[in-house]
Amino acid sequence: LDPAAFARLPHRATALRLALSDLRPAFDAVVIDTPPSLDLVTLNAAMAADWVILPCDADAESVKSLERTFRAVHTYLQHRPEVDPAGFC
């Protein structure tokens, strides 16, 4: 599926979560490594995740990027009723 077609899918923000739902019982953990950008792939990974690890360098620009990513993931999690976004800090 090309990116343009994927972007037009209904429920595109939860496509990965839906795709992994049948596999979850068979695995203790699934690691999803995404590019360092706030795009549809990152959104899908956040919507599918139970845990999020955000690695970061210690320089000022990396910390700013980390803050933007953290805010975006926190916003995504507000659309997951089973996750308490207030506890995600």
Backbone as CSV, one residue per row, in Angstrom:
resi,resn,N_x,N_y,N_z,CA_x,CA_y,CA_z,C_x,C_y,C_z
1,LEU,0.853,-1.179,0.000,0.000,0.000,0.000,0.894,1.235,0.000
2,ASP,0.727,2.082,-0.984,1.563,3.271,-1.051,1.108,4.299,-0.014
3,PRO,1.989,5.220,0.404,1.658,6.182,1.457,0.419,7.028,1.161
4,ALA,0.219,7.424,-0.082,-0.951,8.243,-0.421,-2.244,7.454,-0.231
5,ALA,-2.242,6.194,-0.634,-3.427,5.345,-0.446,-3.660,5.085,1.036
6,PHE,-2.588,4.867,1.769,-2.701,4.636,3.209,-3.308,5.854,3.906
7,ALA,-2.899,7.042,3.494,-3.395,8.275,4.109,-4.891,8.460,3.890
8,ARG,-5.452,7.827,2.861,-6.888,7.960,2.575,-7.738,6.895,3.274
9,LEU,-7.111,5.936,3.923,-7.857,4.867,4.584,-8.700,5.403,5.741
10,PRO,-9.895,4.859,5.929,-10.625,5.197,7.143,-9.898,4.562,8.331
11,HIS,-9.921,5.191,9.433,-9.245,4.705,10.642,-7.748,4.568,10.434
12,ARG,-7.183,5.407,9.592,-5.756,5.286,9.277,-4.866,5.468,10.498
13,ALA,-5.331,6.194,11.514,-4.527,6.414,12.713,-4.426,5.159,13.577
14,THR,-5.318,4.213,13.363,-5.297,2.993,14.176,-5.093,1.738,13.329
15,ALA,-4.635,1.888,12.108,-4.448,0.741,11.211,-3.462,-0.272,11.794
16,LEU,-2.350,0.196,12.342,-1.362,-0.723,12.913,-1.920,-1.410,14.161
17,ARG,-2.616,-0.672,14.981,-3.234,-1.256,16.181,-4.202,-2.371,15.803
18,LEU,-5.028,-2.128,14.793,-5.967,-3.148,14.336,-5.238,-4.350,13.742
19,ALA,-4.179,-4.089,12.991,-3.418,-5.182,12.370,-2.737,-6.059,13.417
20,LEU,-2.321,-5.474,14.526,-1.623,-6.237,15.568,-2.567,-6.877,16.583
21,SER,-3.822,-6.518,16.568,-4.747,-6.973,17.613,-4.843,-8.498,17.709
22,ASP,-4.858,-9.198,16.608,-4.931,-10.664,16.645,-3.620,-11.307,17.095
23,LEU,-2.503,-10.600,16.928,-1.191,-11.143,17.288,-0.828,-10.912,18.750
24,ARG,-1.443,-9.930,19.399,-1.069,-9.559,20.763,-1.034,-10.733,21.739
25,PRO,-2.019,-11.631,21.739,-1.981,-12.728,22.719,-0.790,-13.680,22.538
26,ALA,-0.229,-13.726,21.364,0.853,-14.668,21.076,2.230,-14.142,21.486
27,PHE,2.338,-12.858,21.835,3.642,-12.263,22.122,3.624,-11.520,23.454
28,ASP,4.747,-11.545,24.136,4.896,-10.754,25.359,5.139,-9.290,25.028
29,ALA,5.836,-9.047,23.926,6.164,-7.678,23.536,6.352,-7.602,22.030
30,VAL,6.021,-6.459,21.486,6.283,-6.152,20.085,6.985,-4.797,20.070
31,VAL,8.132,-4.729,19.435,8.883,-3.484,19.362,8.626,-2.848,18.000
32,ILE,8.209,-1.594,18.030,7.950,-0.842,16.800,8.921,0.331,16.787
33,ASP,9.849,0.315,15.860,10.840,1.375,15.738,10.407,2.296,14.607
34,THR,10.232,3.566,14.909,9.759,4.507,13.895,10.831,5.546,13.594
35,PRO,10.713,6.198,12.449,11.655,7.282,12.144,11.419,8.460,13.101
36,PRO,12.421,9.291,13.286,12.271,10.423,14.212,11.487,11.577,13.597
37,SER,10.239,11.331,13.298,9.394,12.377,12.730,7.978,12.190,13.247
38,LEU,7.218,13.252,13.231,5.825,13.186,13.668,4.950,13.027,12.437
39,ASP,4.836,11.788,11.975,4.060,11.515,10.777,3.040,10.419,11.062
40,LEU,2.408,9.914,10.023,1.379,8.899,10.177,1.931,7.593,10.752
41,VAL,3.169,7.274,10.457,3.793,6.064,11.010,3.940,6.209,12.521
42,THR,4.423,7.350,12.973,4.584,7.591,14.406,3.235,7.601,15.106
43,LEU,2.246,8.202,14.478,0.891,8.213,15.035,0.375,6.785,15.201
44,ASN,0.529,5.965,14.190,0.084,4.574,14.254,0.827,3.812,15.346
45,ALA,2.112,4.013,15.463,2.891,3.329,16.493,2.417,3.746,17.881
46,ALA,2.173,5.033,18.083,1.700,5.505,19.390,0.320,4.962,19.706
47,MET,-0.532,4.872,18.709,-1.880,4.365,18.943,-1.872,2.859,19.197
48,ALA,-0.841,2.152,18.745,-0.747,0.704,18.948,0.027,0.340,20.208
49,ALA,0.748,1.302,20.773,1.682,1.010,21.857,1.039,0.953,23.232
50,ASP,1.612,0.087,24.072,1.297,0.091,25.493,2.346,0.893,26.250
51,TRP,3.547,0.933,25.704,4.663,1.670,26.281,5.355,2.438,25.166
52,VAL,5.906,3.588,25.506,6.631,4.400,24.534,7.995,4.742,25.115
53,ILE,9.022,4.504,24.339,10.381,4.878,24.717,10.838,5.921,23.704
54,LEU,11.246,7.078,24.203,11.691,8.159,23.331,13.163,8.453,23.611
55,PRO,14.082,7.807,22.870,15.508,8.080,23.090,15.858,9.477,22.586
56,CYS,16.857,10.070,23.203,17.179,11.453,22.851,18.627,11.767,23.186
57,ASP,19.268,12.556,22.331,20.577,13.111,22.664,20.367,14.211,23.697
58,ALA,21.446,14.683,24.289,21.338,15.684,25.349,21.484,17.124,24.849
59,ASP,21.623,17.327,23.546,21.770,18.693,23.051,20.411,19.408,23.028
60,ALA,20.426,20.714,22.976,19.212,21.540,23.100,18.184,21.237,22.009
61,GLU,18.620,21.088,20.775,17.669,20.830,19.682,16.994,19.470,19.842
62,SER,17.748,18.473,20.273,17.165,17.144,20.497,16.141,17.179,21.622
63,VAL,16.418,17.925,22.655,15.481,18.029,23.775,14.207,18.741,23.332
64,LYS,14.331,19.770,22.484,13.142,20.442,21.934,12.314,19.468,21.105
65,SER,12.987,18.676,20.280,12.297,17.672,19.470,11.624,16.628,20.345
66,LEU,12.297,16.214,21.403,11.727,15.258,22.342,10.458,15.814,22.970
67,GLU,10.478,17.083,23.333,9.296,17.719,23.926,8.125,17.730,22.937
68,ARG,8.399,18.067,21.672,7.338,18.062,20.648,6.772,16.659,20.469
69,THR,7.642,15.676,20.416,7.193,14.296,20.245,6.385,13.843,21.455
70,PHE,6.854,14.171,22.645,6.138,13.806,23.863,4.732,14.407,23.858
71,ARG,4.622,15.691,23.505,3.301,16.329,23.452,2.406,15.666,22.419
72,ALA,2.963,15.309,21.271,2.166,14.663,20.223,1.685,13.289,20.675
73,VAL,2.563,12.493,21.254,2.176,11.163,21.736,1.127,11.293,22.831
74,HIS,1.300,12.255,23.721,0.316,12.486,24.785,-1.041,12.829,24.170
75,THR,-1.053,13.634,23.125,-2.303,13.976,22.429,-2.920,12.737,21.793
76,TYR,-2.099,11.907,21.159,-2.612,10.682,20.544,-3.269,9.787,21.591
77,LEU,-2.622,9.679,22.753,-3.129,8.788,23.785,-4.452,9.256,24.378
78,GLN,-4.776,10.512,24.221,-6.066,11.003,24.690,-7.215,10.388,23.897
79,HIS,-6.903,9.807,22.744,-7.911,9.156,21.903,-7.971,7.651,22.141
80,ARG,-7.279,7.199,23.174,-7.332,5.788,23.564,-8.000,5.688,24.918
81,PRO,-9.278,5.342,24.963,-10.007,5.345,26.222,-9.422,4.449,27.304
82,GLU,-8.689,3.412,26.927,-8.141,2.496,27.938,-6.843,3.032,28.559
83,VAL,-6.320,4.143,28.044,-5.083,4.717,28.563,-5.420,6.023,29.273
84,ASP,-4.885,6.187,30.474,-5.075,7.428,31.213,-3.923,8.367,30.845
85,PRO,-4.171,9.377,29.990,-3.075,10.265,29.570,-2.456,11.048,30.722
86,ALA,-3.215,11.238,31.806,-2.655,11.948,32.959,-1.543,11.136,33.611
87,GLY,-1.595,9.821,33.486,-0.556,8.974,34.044,0.627,8.801,33.127
88,PHE,0.598,9.403,31.979,1.664,9.288,30.988,2.566,10.506,31.089
89,CYS,3.379,10.531,32.095,4.289,11.671,32.295,5.651,11.171,32.696
